[in-house]
Amino acid sequence: MFKHIVVPMDLSGRNRRAMRMARQLAQQSEARVSLIHVVQSIENIPRNELRTFYETMEKEARKKLVSVARTLQGRAVDMHVEVRIGNPPREIVDYAEESRADLIVMMSHRVSKVQGFSTTSYKVGILCRCPVLLVK
């Protein structure tokens, strides 16, 4: 059914249900799973001025994602880890398109009607061409 499932992660520990769902779907369809974390870039400051900061953030994010990936690989799930720097919704959507993902599984949380239109999950759901499964 699915060949490539992308799971955006914020590294907060709130992603467990989304990971569980992605793992189950991947095992059923023998899909590959990509974990992605986006380090939010700081607007109006050239990236090269904060190079060391971004390198440190990227390195730490990668370590955490690799740790999560190891727990899933032990359950016969093909894993990939991706860390990007930029605007999270845009980077997630771009990665999904570049990697030909056919499903994104991500956490969502309760928000007010006003706040709901500015969340990462809402923006990914609107902008992404593949299906997005929001786990609450």
Secondary structure, 3 states (H helix, E strand, C coil): CCCEEEEECCCCCCCHHHHHHHHHHHHHHCCEEEEEEEEECCCCCCHHHHHHHHHHHHHHHHHHHHHHHHHHHCCCCEEEEEEEEECHHHHHHHHHHHCCCCEEEEECCCCCHHHHCCCHHHHHHHHCCCCEEEEC
